[in-house]
Amino acid sequence: MTMMIGLIIGGLVLLFAGGEFLVRGSVGVARRLGMSELLIGLTLVGFGTSMPELVTSLQALSDGATGLSIGNVIGSNIANVLLVIGAACVISPIVTNPRALARDGLFMVAVTAVFAAVIWIDGFTRMTGFAFIGVLAVYLVLSVLLDKRKGSAASEVHSGEAEVVETREPLLISLLLALGGIAGVIFGARFLVQGGSDLARMFGISETVIGLSIVAVGTSLPELVTSVVSALKGKADVALGNVIGSNIFNILGIMGVSAAVFPFSLMSTQEPAAGTPVDVSAMEYGEMTSLVTMQDMGALALSVFLLVLFAYTGRKLARWEGAVLLLAYAVYMSLSFGILPRIGGF
C-alpha cells in the first residue's frame, strides 16, 4: 500500500515538475533561436503543457491499461474546464474577449464532437490516429498564417500564452531544463500508471475512473498553474486560450499519436469486479461493453457547454461562475466514485 501511494505521489510530482521544466526550457531555447512569441504560444506552450498527458497515455497503452489512457484524456479535458478555469475564476474574475477566442473555441467544440463520435463507434484505429495528427498540423499552420496576416485578436492570446512563461536562462541551461523535463515526464508517467493500475486492482475500481480522476488531475497540473498565474497577472484571455488549446492538443495530438502508435479498442467482454462501486458498462454493444460511460461523455459535453456559455455570452467569467464549474466537477467526481447515487442508472 505504501509503495503504491509512493508511486502515485512520486509520479504526480515528476509529471508536474517535468512539465514545468519542459515548457520553460523549450520556450527559452525557442526565444534564443529567434522564434516569435505567436509561434511559441501556438506550439511549444500547448505541446509542453500537454506532454504529461501524452506520455502517460502512451505508457498506459503500452502496459495494456486502455482505461487509464482514454480516461486520462477525457478527464483532463473535463478538469481543464471545470477545475482549472473554475479555480482561476474563483481566484480572480476573468474578463473575456469573445472575438479573440471565437476561432479556437469553435474548433474545440467541433473536435470534441468528432472525438465523441469516434468513442461511440470505437474507431481508434491507426488511420484515425494519423487523421487526427494531420488535422492538428493543418490547424496549427493555418492559425499561424491567419494570425500573422490579419493581426487578429486571437494572435494576442497566443502571444500572451508565451509571454506568461518568463525565461532568462542561457541557451545551454534552457536546453538542459527541456531535457530534464522530458526525463521527468517519462519517469513520472511510468510511476503514475503503475501506481494507478495497482490502486484500481486493490479497491476494485475501474482503471478508467482512476484515469478520469487521479491521473487526469495530475497531468492537468501544468494547465492549472499556467491559468492561475495568467489570471493573477490580469491576462484572462490567456487562461482561457491555454485551456482551449490544451483540449485541442489532448484530442488531436494525444489521441492521434496514441492511436497511431498503439491502435486500441474500448470494448470489453469483462464484467466489473464484484463490489465495484463504479458502473463501467454504460454503453453496451450486445455482449460487449465500453470502458467509457455515458456519464463520462455527458460530463465532457457539459464542460464544453458551460465554457461556451460563460465565455461567449458575456464579457466576464465571474467568481460565481467559477464556483459553478468547481461544483460541477465535485459532483462528477462524486458520481464517478459512487459517493452520490447515479440518476436513473445513468
FENLIN-V620078 format. One record per backbone hydrogen bond with DSSP energy under -1.0 kcal/mol. CO is the residue of the C=O (numbers start at 1). NH is the residue of the N-H. E is the energy in kcal/mol with one decimal. If there is no record, write none. Layout:
co = <CO;CO>
nh = <NH;NH>
e = <E;E>
//
This chain:
co = <1;2;3;4;5;6;7;8;9;10;11;12;13;14;15;16;17;18;19;20;21;22;23;24;25;26;27;28;29;30;31;36;37;38;39;40;43;44;45;46;50;51;52;53;54;55;56;57;58;59;60;61;64;65;66;67;68;69;70;71;72;73;74;75;76;77;78;79;79;80;83;84;85;86;87;88;94;97;97;101;102;103;104;105;106;107;108;109;110;111;112;113;114;115;116;117;118;123;124;125;126;127;128;129;130;131;132;133;134;135;136;137;138;139;140;141;142;143;144;145;146;147;153;154;155;156;157;158;159;160;162;164;170;171;172;173;174;175;176;177;178;179;180;181;182;183;184;185;186;187;188;189;190;191;192;193;194;195;196;197;198;199;200;206;207;208;209;210;211;213;214;215;216;218;220;221;222;223;224;225;226;227;228;229;230;231;235;236;237;238;239;240;241;242;243;244;245;246;247;248;249;249;250;253;254;255;256;257;258;266;268;273;283;285;288;289;293;294;295;296;297;298;299;300;301;302;303;304;305;306;307;308;309;315;317;318;319;320;321;322;323;324;325;326;327;328;329;330;331;332;333;334;334;335;343>
nh = <5;6;7;8;9;10;11;12;13;14;15;16;17;18;19;20;21;22;23;24;25;26;27;28;29;30;31;32;33;35;34;40;41;42;43;45;47;48;49;50;54;55;56;57;58;59;60;61;62;63;65;64;66;69;70;71;72;73;74;75;76;77;78;79;80;81;82;83;84;85;87;88;89;90;91;92;317;100;101;105;106;107;108;109;110;111;112;113;114;115;116;117;118;119;120;121;123;125;264;129;130;131;132;133;134;135;136;137;138;139;140;141;142;143;144;145;146;147;148;149;150;151;157;158;159;160;161;162;163;164;165;166;174;175;176;177;178;179;180;181;182;183;184;185;186;187;188;189;190;191;192;193;194;195;196;197;198;199;200;201;202;203;205;210;211;212;213;215;216;217;218;219;220;221;224;225;226;227;228;229;230;231;232;233;235;234;239;240;241;242;243;244;245;246;247;248;249;250;251;252;253;254;255;257;258;259;260;261;262;291;289;276;290;288;285;268;297;298;299;300;301;302;303;304;305;306;307;308;309;310;311;312;313;96;94;322;323;324;325;326;327;328;329;330;331;332;333;334;335;336;337;339;340;338;346>
e = <-2.4;-2.4;-2.2;-2.1;-2.8;-2.7;-2.5;-2.4;-2.5;-2.5;-2.5;-2.5;-2.9;-2.9;-2.5;-2.2;-2.7;-2.5;-2.3;-2.6;-3.0;-2.7;-2.4;-2.0;-2.4;-2.4;-2.3;-2.1;-1.6;-2.8;-1.5;-2.2;-2.6;-2.1;-2.0;-2.3;-3.0;-3.0;-2.4;-1.0;-2.1;-2.6;-2.1;-2.5;-2.4;-2.5;-2.5;-2.4;-2.4;-1.7;-3.0;-1.2;-1.3;-1.6;-2.5;-2.2;-1.9;-1.5;-2.4;-2.7;-2.1;-2.2;-2.1;-2.9;-2.7;-1.1;-2.6;-1.4;-2.8;-1.5;-2.6;-2.4;-2.5;-2.1;-2.0;-2.4;-4.0;-1.0;-1.1;-2.7;-2.7;-2.1;-2.3;-2.0;-2.3;-2.7;-2.5;-2.0;-2.2;-2.5;-2.4;-2.0;-2.4;-2.2;-2.3;-2.0;-2.5;-2.1;-1.5;-2.1;-2.2;-2.1;-2.6;-2.2;-2.5;-2.4;-2.2;-2.3;-2.3;-2.5;-2.4;-2.2;-2.7;-2.3;-2.2;-2.4;-2.9;-2.5;-2.2;-2.1;-2.4;-1.4;-1.2;-2.3;-2.5;-2.1;-1.7;-1.2;-2.1;-1.6;-1.1;-1.0;-2.4;-2.4;-2.3;-2.5;-2.3;-2.4;-2.8;-2.5;-2.1;-2.1;-2.5;-2.4;-2.3;-2.5;-2.5;-2.5;-1.9;-2.5;-2.6;-2.6;-2.0;-2.9;-2.9;-2.5;-2.2;-2.3;-2.3;-2.2;-2.4;-2.2;-1.4;-1.6;-2.6;-2.5;-1.4;-2.2;-1.2;-2.7;-2.2;-2.6;-1.1;-1.0;-2.2;-2.7;-2.5;-2.6;-2.4;-2.5;-2.2;-2.5;-2.5;-1.7;-2.7;-1.3;-1.2;-1.9;-3.2;-2.7;-1.6;-2.6;-2.6;-2.2;-2.5;-1.9;-2.5;-2.8;-1.8;-2.4;-1.5;-1.9;-1.5;-2.8;-2.7;-2.4;-2.1;-2.4;-3.2;-1.9;-2.5;-2.0;-1.9;-2.1;-3.4;-2.4;-1.9;-2.5;-2.3;-2.2;-2.4;-2.6;-2.3;-1.8;-2.5;-2.9;-2.1;-2.5;-2.8;-2.8;-2.5;-2.1;-1.0;-1.5;-2.2;-1.9;-2.3;-1.8;-2.0;-2.3;-2.5;-2.5;-1.9;-2.3;-2.5;-2.2;-2.5;-2.1;-2.4;-2.3;-2.0;-2.1;-1.4;-1.1;-1.9>
//
